[in-house]
Amino acid sequence: AEEELVCDVLSFPSGLLFWQLKKSGVWQAPCQAVCLGHVAKDRLITFQYFNFLKRMYVTQCNRDLSQRAKPKSDSVASPLHELQQLDQEKKVIHKIRPNSPVYQPLSEPSRRNEMGETKPAAGAEGLVAAVRAEAKEERQWKEMKLRLDDLPGILARLSKIKLTALVVSTASAGFAMAPVPFDLTCFLLASLGTGLASCAANSINQFFEVPFDSNMNRTKNRPLVRGQISPLLTVCFAACCAVPGIALLALAVNPLTGALGAFNIFLYTCCYTPLKRMSIANTWVGAVVGAIPPVMGWTAATGSLDAGALLLGGILYSWQFPHFNALSWGLREDYSRGGYCMMSVTHPGLCRRVALRHCLALLGLSAAAPLLDVTTWTFPVVALPLNLYISYLGFRFYRAADRSSSRKLFFCSLWHLPLLLLVMFTCKKSLLEQEDKDLLGESHGRATEMRLP
């Protein structure tokens, strides 16, 4: 039996081509295959035509293999989309239509059911309205109204009351360490003037740093940043503190103390504040600012700059480096966001080295106190454990350079300074020893004058 192969070809540019081939004939007559190739060449049958014929044959003979459109599967909703849908469903408020004026008597159970359905709906409506009102208030600008009850707290935060208390305490220590009789009136006037000068300097500092403080987590709640007080009122408050404070120090105490107070305000506001965004030298300038208050206390008592005043200033100067460097180490991200150029941000290795150096410097300064006749030799011996411990923590901070070591050094510095000043005051040379030494010096001078021809 002979099988026939029939191929239907669609219309092509060369027309329709139909032919029938007998399978046995092609195998038995190779010459006919050659002739068929010439005909295919003349009819412009290419490889693409044969490929098309093959696809048509497979499609017609095997209907099951033909392509079918598959239904698109439902996409799996993401959890976020489901939560949004739930929020939208919760926000839907079903309005309760008012009842018709026609009176229809209801039974007691139906009336209770209706009241039970109405109360949750009204509660949900009130809750959603409250949330919307609160969100609307948050999006709108608010006018901060200053109340007289809040003014003392705002001014206290504006003047950095804790820092001002530290400044006054160091000035009081300098006054107490002076080798003169204690004058209570002069002490109170000097403390008050120093406190007013510190309040003025801190207020002006916050006035200049409002745009930078708003970028830091540590300072974003300051009164000027939050708008609790106006800039004009801040400047007026600073002026009302600076002018009486400097006048009090210069007129009621002595001109030298008043000049030191005015110079300290200028140094803090006009040098240290802009340097914080320019160079790491701001830390050294700030240390000088912190070292002047005990010198002011000494000059308020004696009226002169002696070796004891410089010694107290040197102790405060060196103490500030482990204190501030350890504090700034944990606030590096904040200082970076605020745009401040601190050693902990730009020079972390130098930050740790400087902290360790000044911890060791406290040992030398404590040993120099009896040499300058400020204290007895008991002071460096008693202060040795305190200075060794802070030096040990400074060394740990230098080696580890982590938040744990910096926090330990910072908290140690908080109690180290008061204890060191207290030990220094208890080991202070008495007035009798000072007078005896002065008398011996005068008698020795007279004796040498008498021996001279």
C-alpha positions as CSV (number, residue, x, y, z in Angstrom):
1,A,0.0,0.0,0.0
2,E,1.2,3.4,-0.9
3,E,1.0,6.3,1.7
4,E,0.6,9.8,0.6
5,L,1.9,12.9,2.3
6,V,-0.1,16.0,1.7
7,C,1.2,19.4,2.8
8,D,-0.9,22.5,2.6
9,V,1.0,25.7,2.2
10,L,-0.4,29.1,2.9
11,S,-0.1,32.0,0.5
12,F,3.4,33.3,-0.1
13,P,4.6,36.1,-2.3
14,S,5.4,33.5,-5.0
15,G,1.9,32.0,-5.0
16,L,0.5,28.7,-3.8
17,L,2.6,25.6,-4.1
18,F,0.9,22.2,-4.0
19,W,2.6,18.9,-4.6
20,Q,2.2,15.3,-3.6
21,L,5.0,12.9,-3.1
22,K,4.9,9.2,-2.9
23,K,7.2,7.9,-0.1
24,S,8.3,4.8,-1.9
25,G,8.9,6.8,-5.1
26,V,11.3,9.2,-3.4
27,W,13.4,6.4,-1.9
28,Q,13.4,4.5,-5.1
29,A,14.2,7.3,-7.4
30,P,17.0,9.6,-6.2
31,C,16.8,11.5,-9.5
32,Q,13.3,12.7,-8.7
33,A,14.6,14.2,-5.4
34,V,17.2,16.2,-7.3
35,C,14.6,17.5,-9.7
36,L,12.4,18.4,-6.7
37,G,15.3,20.4,-5.2
38,H,15.7,22.4,-8.5
39,V,11.9,23.1,-8.5
40,A,12.1,24.2,-4.8
41,K,15.0,26.5,-5.7
42,D,13.1,28.0,-8.6
43,R,10.0,28.5,-6.3
44,L,12.2,30.3,-3.7
45,I,11.5,27.8,-1.0
46,T,13.9,28.5,1.8
47,F,14.7,27.0,5.1
48,Q,12.2,29.2,6.8
49,Y,9.4,27.8,4.6
50,F,10.4,24.2,5.6
51,N,10.4,25.2,9.2
52,F,6.9,26.7,8.8
53,L,5.6,23.6,7.1
54,K,7.0,21.5,9.9
55,R,5.1,23.6,12.5
56,M,1.9,23.4,10.5
57,Y,2.2,19.6,10.3
58,V,2.8,19.2,14.0
59,T,-0.2,21.5,14.8
60,Q,-2.6,19.7,12.5
61,C,-1.6,16.2,13.5
62,N,-1.3,16.8,17.2
63,R,-4.1,19.0,18.4
64,D,-3.3,18.4,22.0
65,L,0.1,20.1,21.6
66,S,-1.3,23.4,20.4
67,Q,-0.8,26.4,22.7
68,R,-3.7,27.3,24.9
69,A,-4.2,30.4,27.0
70,K,-3.8,29.5,30.7
71,P,-5.9,31.4,33.2
72,K,-3.8,33.9,35.2
73,S,-3.4,32.8,38.8
74,D,-4.4,35.3,41.5
75,S,-1.5,37.1,42.9
76,V,-0.7,36.6,46.5
77,A,-1.4,39.8,48.4
78,S,1.6,41.1,50.4
79,P,1.2,41.5,54.2
80,L,1.6,45.3,53.8
81,H,-1.3,45.3,51.3
82,E,-3.4,43.3,53.7
83,L,-2.6,45.7,56.5
84,Q,-3.6,48.7,54.3
85,Q,-6.8,47.0,53.5
86,L,-7.5,46.4,57.1
87,D,-6.8,50.0,58.0
88,Q,-9.1,51.2,55.2
89,E,-11.9,48.9,56.5
90,K,-11.4,50.3,60.0
91,K,-11.6,53.8,58.7
92,V,-14.9,53.2,57.0
93,I,-17.6,55.0,59.0
94,H,-21.1,53.7,58.7
95,K,-23.4,56.7,59.1
96,I,-26.5,56.1,61.1
97,R,-29.5,57.4,59.2
98,P,-31.9,59.4,61.3
99,N,-35.2,57.7,62.2
100,S,-38.3,58.8,60.5
101,P,-40.5,61.2,62.4
102,V,-43.4,58.7,62.4
103,Y,-43.6,57.1,65.8
104,Q,-43.4,53.4,65.8
105,P,-43.6,51.6,69.1
106,L,-40.8,49.1,69.6
107,S,-40.6,46.3,72.0
108,E,-38.2,46.4,74.9
109,P,-35.6,43.8,73.5
110,S,-35.5,45.5,70.1
111,R,-35.0,48.9,71.6
112,R,-32.0,47.6,73.7
113,N,-30.5,46.0,70.6
114,E,-30.8,49.2,68.7
115,M,-29.2,51.2,71.5
116,G,-26.4,48.7,71.8
117,E,-25.6,49.0,68.0
118,T,-25.7,52.8,68.1
119,K,-23.3,53.3,71.0
120,P,-20.3,51.4,69.4
121,A,-20.9,53.2,66.1
122,A,-20.9,56.6,67.8
123,G,-17.8,55.7,69.8
124,A,-15.9,54.6,66.7
125,E,-17.0,57.8,64.9
126,G,-15.7,59.9,67.8
127,L,-12.4,58.0,67.9
128,V,-11.7,58.4,64.2
129,A,-12.6,62.1,64.4
130,A,-10.2,62.6,67.3
131,V,-7.4,60.9,65.4
132,R,-8.0,63.0,62.3
133,A,-8.0,66.2,64.4
134,E,-4.8,65.2,66.1
135,A,-3.1,64.4,62.7
136,K,-4.3,67.7,61.3
137,E,-2.9,69.6,64.3
138,E,0.5,67.9,63.8
139,R,0.7,68.9,60.2
140,Q,-0.1,72.5,60.9
141,W,2.3,75.2,62.3
142,K,1.7,75.9,66.0
143,E,2.2,79.2,67.7
144,M,4.1,78.7,70.9
145,K,2.7,80.9,73.7
146,L,5.0,81.7,76.5
147,R,3.5,81.4,79.9
148,L,4.9,83.0,83.0
149,D,4.8,79.7,84.9
150,D,7.1,78.1,82.4
151,L,9.5,81.0,82.1
152,P,11.9,80.1,85.0
153,G,12.4,76.6,83.7
154,I,13.0,77.8,80.1
155,L,15.5,80.4,81.3
156,A,17.3,77.8,83.4
157,R,17.7,75.5,80.3
158,L,18.7,78.4,78.2
159,S,21.5,79.3,80.6
160,K,22.5,75.6,81.1
161,I,22.0,75.8,84.8
162,K,24.1,72.6,85.5
163,L,27.1,73.9,83.7
164,T,26.6,77.3,85.4
165,A,26.6,75.6,88.8
166,L,29.9,73.8,87.9
167,V,31.4,77.2,86.9
168,V,30.3,78.9,90.1
169,S,31.6,75.9,92.2
170,T,35.1,76.0,90.6
171,A,35.2,79.8,91.1
172,S,34.2,79.3,94.8
173,A,37.0,76.7,95.1
174,G,39.5,79.2,93.8
175,F,38.2,81.8,96.3
176,A,38.5,79.4,99.1
177,M,42.0,78.3,98.2
178,A,43.4,81.8,98.3
179,P,45.8,82.5,101.2
180,V,43.7,85.4,102.6
181,P,41.0,85.7,105.3
182,F,37.6,84.6,104.1
183,D,35.3,87.5,103.2
184,L,31.7,86.4,102.9
185,T,30.4,89.5,101.2
186,C,33.1,89.4,98.5
187,F,32.6,85.7,98.1
188,L,28.8,86.1,97.5
189,L,29.3,89.0,95.1
190,A,32.0,87.1,93.1
191,S,29.9,84.0,92.9
192,L,26.8,86.0,91.7
193,G,28.8,87.9,89.1
194,T,30.5,84.7,87.8
195,G,27.1,83.0,87.6
196,L,25.5,85.9,85.7
197,A,28.5,85.9,83.2
198,S,28.1,82.2,82.7
199,C,24.4,82.5,82.0
200,A,25.0,85.2,79.4
201,A,27.7,83.2,77.7
202,N,25.6,80.0,77.5
203,S,22.5,81.9,76.2
204,I,24.5,83.6,73.4
205,N,26.0,80.2,72.5
206,Q,22.5,78.7,72.1
207,F,21.4,81.7,70.1
208,F,24.2,81.1,67.5
209,E,23.8,77.3,67.3
210,V,20.0,77.0,66.8
211,P,20.3,75.5,63.2
212,F,23.0,73.1,64.3
213,D,21.4,72.0,67.6
214,S,18.2,71.0,65.7
215,N,20.2,68.2,64.0
216,M,21.5,66.6,67.2
217,N,19.5,64.3,69.5
218,R,21.2,65.8,72.5
219,T,20.3,69.4,71.8
220,K,17.1,69.2,69.7
221,N,14.9,69.9,72.8
222,R,16.6,73.2,73.7
223,P,14.2,76.1,74.2
224,L,15.3,78.1,71.1
225,V,15.1,75.0,68.9
226,R,11.6,74.1,70.0
227,G,10.4,77.7,69.7
228,Q,9.6,78.0,73.4
229,I,11.3,81.4,73.6
230,S,12.0,84.0,70.9
231,P,15.5,85.0,69.8
232,L,14.9,88.6,70.8
233,L,14.0,87.5,74.3
234,T,17.1,85.4,74.4
235,V,19.3,88.3,73.4
236,C,17.6,90.5,76.0
237,F,18.1,87.9,78.7
238,A,21.8,87.5,77.8
239,A,22.3,91.2,77.9
240,C,20.5,91.5,81.3
241,C,22.9,88.9,82.7
242,A,26.1,90.0,81.1
243,V,26.0,93.7,81.9
244,P,25.1,93.4,85.6
245,G,27.5,90.5,86.0
246,I,30.5,92.2,84.6
247,A,29.6,95.4,86.4
248,L,29.3,93.6,89.7
249,L,32.7,91.9,89.2
250,A,34.5,95.0,88.1
251,L,33.0,97.5,90.6
252,A,32.1,95.4,93.7
253,V,35.0,92.9,93.6
254,N,37.9,94.3,91.6
255,P,38.7,95.3,88.0
256,L,41.0,92.3,87.4
257,T,38.1,89.9,88.1
258,G,35.7,91.9,86.0
259,A,38.2,91.9,83.1
260,L,38.6,88.1,83.3
261,G,34.8,87.7,83.3
262,A,34.4,89.9,80.2
263,F,37.3,88.1,78.4
264,N,35.8,84.7,79.2
265,I,32.4,85.7,77.7
266,F,34.2,86.9,74.6
267,L,36.3,83.8,74.4
268,Y,33.3,81.5,74.7
269,T,30.9,83.2,72.3
270,C,33.2,84.7,69.7
271,C,36.1,82.2,69.6
272,Y,35.0,78.8,70.9
273,T,31.5,78.8,69.4
274,P,32.5,79.4,65.7
275,L,35.6,77.2,66.1
276,K,33.4,74.2,66.8
277,R,32.5,74.0,63.1
278,M,36.0,74.9,61.8
279,S,38.8,73.2,63.6
280,I,39.5,70.7,66.4
281,A,41.3,73.6,68.1
282,N,38.0,74.4,69.7
283,T,38.6,71.8,72.4
284,W,41.8,73.6,73.6
285,V,40.0,77.0,73.5
286,G,37.1,75.6,75.4
287,A,39.5,74.2,78.0
288,V,40.9,77.7,78.5
289,V,37.3,79.0,79.0
290,G,36.8,76.3,81.7
291,A,40.1,77.1,83.4
292,I,39.4,80.8,84.0
293,P,36.6,80.6,86.7
294,P,38.9,79.3,89.5
295,V,41.4,82.0,88.5
296,M,38.6,84.5,88.9
297,G,37.8,83.2,92.3
298,W,41.5,83.5,93.3
299,T,41.8,87.1,92.0
300,A,38.5,88.0,93.7
301,A,40.0,87.1,97.0
302,T,43.6,88.3,96.5
303,G,43.3,90.9,93.7
304,S,46.4,89.5,91.9
305,L,47.4,86.7,89.7
306,D,49.7,84.4,91.7
307,A,51.2,80.9,91.2
308,G,48.3,79.4,93.1
309,A,45.8,80.9,90.6
310,L,47.7,79.4,87.6
311,L,47.9,76.0,89.4
312,L,44.2,75.9,89.9
313,G,43.6,77.0,86.3
314,G,46.0,74.3,85.1
315,I,44.2,71.5,87.1
316,L,40.8,72.6,85.6
317,Y,42.4,72.9,82.1
318,S,43.8,69.3,82.2
319,W,40.7,67.8,83.8
320,Q,38.5,69.0,80.9
321,F,40.2,66.8,78.3
322,P,39.4,63.4,79.8
323,H,36.0,64.7,80.7
324,F,35.0,66.1,77.3
325,N,36.8,63.7,75.1
326,A,35.1,60.7,76.9
327,L,31.8,62.5,76.5
328,S,32.2,63.3,72.9
329,W,33.3,59.8,72.0
330,G,29.7,58.5,72.7
331,L,28.2,61.5,70.8
332,R,30.2,61.1,67.6
333,E,27.2,60.5,65.4
334,D,25.4,63.5,66.9
335,Y,28.4,65.8,66.4
336,S,28.8,64.6,62.8
337,R,25.1,65.4,62.0
338,G,25.4,68.8,63.6
339,G,28.5,69.6,61.6
340,Y,30.8,70.1,64.6
341,C,34.5,69.4,64.1
342,M,35.5,67.4,67.1
343,M,38.5,65.2,67.8
344,S,36.3,62.2,68.3
345,V,34.9,62.6,64.8
346,T,37.9,63.7,62.7
347,H,40.9,62.5,64.8
348,P,39.8,59.6,67.0
349,G,43.3,58.5,67.8
350,L,44.4,62.0,68.9
351,C,41.2,62.2,71.0
352,R,42.3,59.1,73.0
353,R,45.9,60.2,73.3
354,V,45.1,63.7,74.5
355,A,42.7,62.3,77.2
356,L,45.5,60.0,78.5
357,R,48.1,62.7,78.5
358,H,46.0,65.1,80.6
359,C,45.1,62.3,83.0
360,L,48.8,61.9,83.7
361,A,49.2,65.6,83.8
362,L,47.0,65.7,86.8
363,L,49.6,63.7,88.7
364,G,52.2,66.3,88.0
365,L,50.0,69.3,88.8
366,S,49.1,67.7,92.1
367,A,52.7,67.2,93.0
368,A,53.5,70.8,92.1
369,A,50.9,72.2,94.6
370,P,53.2,71.9,97.7
371,L,56.1,73.2,95.7
372,L,54.2,76.4,95.0
373,D,53.2,76.7,98.7
374,V,49.5,76.2,97.9
375,T,49.1,73.0,99.9
376,T,51.0,70.8,102.2
377,W,52.8,67.6,101.1
378,T,49.8,65.6,102.3
379,F,47.8,66.7,99.3
380,P,49.8,64.8,96.5
381,V,49.9,61.7,98.7
382,V,46.1,61.7,99.4
383,A,45.3,62.7,95.8
384,L,47.5,59.9,94.4
385,P,44.8,57.2,94.4
386,L,42.3,59.5,92.7
387,N,44.7,60.5,90.0
388,L,46.0,57.0,89.5
389,Y,42.4,55.7,89.0
390,I,41.5,58.3,86.4
391,S,44.8,57.6,84.7
392,Y,44.0,53.9,84.6
393,L,40.6,54.6,83.1
394,G,42.2,56.9,80.6
395,F,44.6,54.2,79.6
396,R,41.7,51.7,79.2
397,F,40.0,54.3,77.0
398,Y,43.1,54.7,74.9
399,R,43.5,50.9,74.4
400,A,39.9,49.8,74.0
401,A,38.4,52.9,72.3
402,D,34.8,51.7,72.9
403,R,31.7,53.2,74.4
404,S,32.1,51.3,77.7
405,S,35.5,52.6,78.5
406,S,34.6,56.1,77.5
407,R,31.5,56.1,79.7
408,K,33.5,54.9,82.7
409,L,36.1,57.6,82.2
410,F,33.3,60.3,81.8
411,F,31.5,59.2,85.0
412,C,34.8,59.0,86.9
413,S,35.6,62.6,85.9
414,L,32.3,63.8,87.4
415,W,33.2,62.8,90.9
416,H,37.0,63.1,90.5
417,L,37.0,66.9,90.3
418,P,34.9,67.6,93.4
419,L,36.9,65.1,95.5
420,L,40.2,66.5,94.2
421,L,39.2,70.1,95.1
422,L,37.9,69.0,98.5
423,V,41.2,67.2,99.3
424,M,43.1,70.3,98.1
425,F,41.1,72.5,100.4
426,T,41.6,70.3,103.4
427,C,45.4,70.2,102.7
428,K,45.6,74.0,102.2
429,K,48.3,75.8,104.1
430,S,47.0,77.7,107.1
431,L,47.2,81.4,107.4
432,L,49.6,81.1,110.4
433,E,52.0,79.2,108.3
434,Q,51.8,81.8,105.5
435,E,52.3,84.6,108.0
436,D,55.2,82.9,109.7
437,K,56.8,82.4,106.3
438,D,56.3,86.0,105.4
439,L,57.8,87.1,108.7
440,L,60.8,84.9,108.2
441,G,61.3,86.3,104.8
442,E,61.1,89.9,106.0
443,S,63.4,89.2,108.9
444,H,65.9,87.5,106.6
445,G,65.8,90.5,104.3
446,R,66.4,93.0,107.1
447,A,69.3,90.9,108.4
448,T,70.9,90.9,105.0
449,E,70.4,94.7,104.8
450,M,72.1,95.2,108.2
451,R,75.1,93.1,107.1
452,L,75.6,95.1,104.0
453,P,77.9,98.1,104.5
